[in-house]
Amino acid sequence: MSDSRRRRREDNEGSDDDERLPPSSPQHVPERSFDPVSSPIGSPIEEDMANPEGEDDEIDENPDLEELEEQMNEVDLMGDDMYADYGDDPEKDRYDVEGLDEEAQEELSLDQRRRVDAHLNERDRLLKNSAYMDDDDEDAGAAQLDGMGLPIQKRRRRRKYDDGMNSDEDLLSDMEIDPLAEELTLESLSNVKANSYSEWITQPNVSRTIARELKSFLLEYTDETGRSVYGARIRVLGEMNSESLEVNYRHLAESKAILALFLAKCPSEMLKIFDLVAMEATELHYPEYARIHSEIHVRISDFPTIHNLRELREHNLNSLVRVTGVVTRRTGVFPQLKYVKFNCLKCGSVLGPFFQDSNDEIKISFCTNCKSKGPFSLNGEKTLYRNYQRITLQEAPGTVPAGRLPRHREVILLADLVDVSKPGEEVEVTGIYKNNYDGNLNAKNGFPVFATIIEANSVKRREGGMTSGDEEGLDVFGWTEEEEREFRKMSRDRGIIDKIISSMAPSIYGHRDIKTAIACSLFSGVPKNVNGKHSIRGDINVLLLGDPGTAKSQILKYVEKTAHRAVFATGQGASAVGLTASVRKDPITKEWTLEGGALVLADKGVCLIDEFDKMNDQDRTSIHEAMEQQSISISKAGIVTTLQARCSIIAAANPNGGRYNSTLPLAQNISLTEPILSRFDILCVVRDLVDEEADERLATFVVDSHIRSHPDNEPESEENKNAEEIDEPLDEEVDEAAARQSSRQKRLERQRKKEEEVSPIPQELLMKYIHYSRIKVYPKLHQMDMNKVSRVYADLRRESVTTGSFPITVRHLESILRIAESFAKMRLSEFVSSWDLDRAIKVVVDSFVEAQKISVRRQLQRSFAIYTLGLQQQ
């Protein structure tokens, strides 16, 4: 080191020592004073001027040391030994195994990749905005992310003096709050902070909370035994490769009532969320299920409120409704646009997807790639479609008020709901009641009017008028377990068949044979299918033929009110098309569609035809197939099909000339052909005979019925009898009220006794009993007397040829078996007994004998007495 540098360091050390001394110290005196003129060359002042910042010499020496170190450690990268770097080095050629993800990653689907890209774009956008807003924040670039991958925005202070806040307020101000990602509780959902339910549900945090609660409902809801309800349904869904998941509305209302309310008020928004949640829940059990179906549809069942079609009003719009009716018309299945994609013809880019609404057509006018205004073409390959079908739902025939036309509504079936029902079936539709713009309707009315449709969410066929077992029996003809025990108790009564026959049409006097035939027809037999190729009907057809004024039409009206499904028609007002089916052109799709007639609508019920003799011959022959094969074949306008018409036919007709002539055979009394007469199992001939005692009893019965049914005879009218006597003492009023109550109870008891005298079984209970037997009981023919049946059939055939009456065919032999099965059904028996067979033989024999002319009737009664006498003695 040179002498000048050594002196300068000593001077610096001395100056440092001087700085450490206090200012009042006597030693604080400079060693020398420099005179700039007399200073020698190379003095320290010149070196200080050369280093104006006053840096230390050690700092000056550091660059020299760094350069020296670099020269010592430098490596010639382009030298001859450059290839030595690529040699093996066991110490360095290794890496840490911890923290490595060696699992094979699955390729994302197009939907998942699009969803991830959307999240990344949203995160970049929020990061960009936060960088602009928080320029003075050092951590702006390192924003934290939430569970969805979106950045959490911090609350910014509005003023600088907020820095002086106390600790609690400072904590609140620095709290990380994101209104879009804020999680809500189930209870807070009921606090609706929007103008409507739909606006509240579509908010991101609310929809995220609803999705979370719905998913927990699907995964955690259990039944009484503690087993998961919807976990089992999802497993069954996967096994069947189904697209629909049925969710019971009452289950949702029990566990999460606010979500059930949202579902009833805003079904469109809720079902979109529910479908996504159902797909996520399904993928927990079947991770690859998206390859089978792109989405799962949630079907709502057991909605508590059932509306009639004529009860739907404005307040039901855009809400969930449940209606019942009969399908009268069905269109074909069409593809409907769901997600649309367009091709830009200028740059060739694919635009979309765009969700296609059912009201307005999607049209685009701007290309996001080349900024042009078209032209555009529909991309048919990448556009997604869904199945679309329309059906016409009409009120069930038995529910239409008297004197009113049946209402109907268009129902739209989408996705896997198509073809679940066909014309003639009674269905129960749960769906969204929507409005639809109809230009023709506006042109006719001259002001904005909207047509209404129902977009179906679930469709259930009501087999025999019954709903499924897990739903509440909202049907009129449903029954409870207590009533079922009562049915079984009634069936053990020995005289149950006589009580049922006496309870048929209790307001009509006499006509025991007609009431027996009506009872057999209501209970019906057992349909059979031989090897899946030949079907034998189980319904019993009845023809009532007789004089006017014998209550034939009244009996038909009674059956209409008693049967669970009945269609009433008259011969003069019913045509062949009205009875079977008609073909009409759809005004929208311009295709031919089928519309079911009376026999199709009465499927699994009863079709009642009054004034059967007034029908045209062409119209009457159209029901030949329906009466025996119980199907209707259609071949019109290119439509060749077969409709089901599994119903009993009860017809009433007047003889030729108005009155029945007993001296003439049946064929001369009525202008019906033999083919149609042979299709009736029971033929009841009713004569209006003059008998003084019978007429007196009939008159007494009619007068008593009028007195009993008079509106002023109600016991409630006695309550206001002494309403004006208000000035009497209180105790007298109490005594009088007690007397009125006791008199009302006595009157009710008398009325109940009269009702029991007229109808041994109450009518409401009888309706449920009939329906229960039709659904639950299918008696078998076991250990029956085959020889007796064959003898009866042979005797009937012989006498029919001898007397020249209507011919007896094999159909009458089948009628005996069907009627025997109906008597067994009345007893709720599993087997047909010999006693049931004897009753059936008596009914058929009496039907045959009563139709003969008076000259041979007595002879036939004597010849067939061996079959009927024993039953009368029993």
Stockholm file with secondary structure:
# STOCKHOLM 1.0

chainA/1-874         MSDSRRRRREDNEGSDDDERLPPSSPQHVPERSFDPVSSPIGSPIEEDMANPEGEDDEIDENPDLEELEEQMNEVDLMGDDMYADYGDDPEKDRYDVEGLDEEAQEELSLDQRRRVDAHLNERDRLLKNSAYMDDDDEDAGAAQLDGMGLPIQKRRRRRKYDDGMNSDEDLLSDMEIDPLAEELTLESLSNVKANSYSEWITQPNVSRTIARELKSFLLEYTDETGRSVYGARIRVLGEMNSESLEVNYRHLAESKAILALFLAKCPSEMLKIFDLVAMEATELHYPEYARIHSEIHVRISDFPTIHNLRELREHNLNSLVRVTGVVTRRTGVFPQLKYVKFNCLKCGSVLGPFFQDSNDEIKISFCTNCKSKGPFSLNGEKTLYRNYQRITLQEAPGTVPAGRLPRHREVILLADLVDVSKPGEEVEVTGIYKNNYDGNLNAKNGFPVFATIIEANSVKRREGGMTSGDEEGLDVFGWTEEEEREFRKMSRDRGIIDKIISSMAPSIYGHRDIKTAIACSLFSGVPKNVNGKHSIRGDINVLLLGDPGTAKSQILKYVEKTAHRAVFATGQGASAVGLTASVRKDPITKEWTLEGGALVLADKGVCLIDEFDKMNDQDRTSIHEAMEQQSISISKAGIVTTLQARCSIIAAANPNGGRYNSTLPLAQNISLTEPILSRFDILCVVRDLVDEEADERLATFVVDSHIRSHPDNEPESEENKNAEEIDEPLDEEVDEAAARQSSRQKRLERQRKKEEEVSPIPQELLMKYIHYSRIKVYPKLHQMDMNKVSRVYADLRRESVTTGSFPITVRHLESILRIAESFAKMRLSEFVSSWDLDRAIKVVVDSFVEAQKISVRRQLQRSFAIYTLGLQQQ
#=GR chainA/1-874 SS CCHHHHHHHHHHHHHHHHHHSCTTCTTCSCSCCCCTTTCCTTCHHHHHHHSTTCCCHHHHHHHHHHHHHHHHHCCCTTSGGGGGGGSCCTTTSCCCCTTCCCSCCCCCCHHHHHHHHHHHHHHHHHHHHHHHHTTTCTTTTSCCBCTTSCBCCBCCCSSGGGGGCCHHHHHHHTCBCCTTTCCCCTGGGGSCCSSSHHHHHTSHHHHHHHHHHHHHHHHHCBCTTSCBHHHHHHHHHHHTTCSEEEEEHHHHHHHCHHHHHHHHHCHHHHHHHHHHHHHHHHHHHCTTGGGTCSCCEEEEECCSCCBCGGGCCGGGTTSEEEEEEEEEEECCCEEEEEEEEEEETTTCCEEEEEECCSSSCCCCCCCTTTCCCCCEEECTTTCEEEEEEEEEEECCGGGSCTTCCCCEEEEEEEGGGTTSCCTTCEEEEEEEEEEEECHHHHHHHSSCCEEEEEEEEEEEECGGGCCCTTSCCCSTTCCCHHHHHHHHHHHTSTTHHHHHHHHSSTTSCCCHHHHHHHHHHHHCCCCEEETTTEEECCCCCEEEEECTTSSHHHHHHHHHHHSSSEEEEETTTCCHHHHSEEEEECTTTCCEEEEECHHHHTTTSEEEEESGGGSCHHHHHTTHHHHHTCEEEEEETTEEEEEECCCEEEEEECCTTSSCCTTSCHHHHSCCCHHHHTTCSEEEEECCCCCHHHHHHHHHHHHHHHHHTCGGGCGGGGGGTTTTCCSSCHHHHHHHHHHHHHHHHHHHHHHHHHHHHHCSSCHHHHHHHHHHHHHHCCCBCCSCCHHHHHHHHHHHHHHHHHHTCSCCCHHHHHHHHHHHHHHHHHTTCSBCCHHHHHHHHHHHHHHHHHTSCHHHHHHHHHHTHHHHHHHHHC
#=GC SS_cons         CCHHHHHHHHHHHHHHHHHHSCTTCTTCSCSCCCCTTTCCTTCHHHHHHHSTTCCCHHHHHHHHHHHHHHHHHCCCTTSGGGGGGGSCCTTTSCCCCTTCCCSCCCCCCHHHHHHHHHHHHHHHHHHHHHHHHTTTCTTTTSCCBCTTSCBCCBCCCSSGGGGGCCHHHHHHHTCBCCTTTCCCCTGGGGSCCSSSHHHHHTSHHHHHHHHHHHHHHHHHCBCTTSCBHHHHHHHHHHHTTCSEEEEEHHHHHHHCHHHHHHHHHCHHHHHHHHHHHHHHHHHHHCTTGGGTCSCCEEEEECCSCCBCGGGCCGGGTTSEEEEEEEEEEECCCEEEEEEEEEEETTTCCEEEEEECCSSSCCCCCCCTTTCCCCCEEECTTTCEEEEEEEEEEECCGGGSCTTCCCCEEEEEEEGGGTTSCCTTCEEEEEEEEEEEECHHHHHHHSSCCEEEEEEEEEEEECGGGCCCTTSCCCSTTCCCHHHHHHHHHHHTSTTHHHHHHHHSSTTSCCCHHHHHHHHHHHHCCCCEEETTTEEECCCCCEEEEECTTSSHHHHHHHHHHHSSSEEEEETTTCCHHHHSEEEEECTTTCCEEEEECHHHHTTTSEEEEESGGGSCHHHHHTTHHHHHTCEEEEEETTEEEEEECCCEEEEEECCTTSSCCTTSCHHHHSCCCHHHHTTCSEEEEECCCCCHHHHHHHHHHHHHHHHHTCGGGCGGGGGGTTTTCCSSCHHHHHHHHHHHHHHHHHHHHHHHHHHHHHCSSCHHHHHHHHHHHHHHCCCBCCSCCHHHHHHHHHHHHHHHHHHTCSCCCHHHHHHHHHHHHHHHHHTTCSBCCHHHHHHHHHHHHHHHHHTSCHHHHHHHHHHTHHHHHHHHHC
//
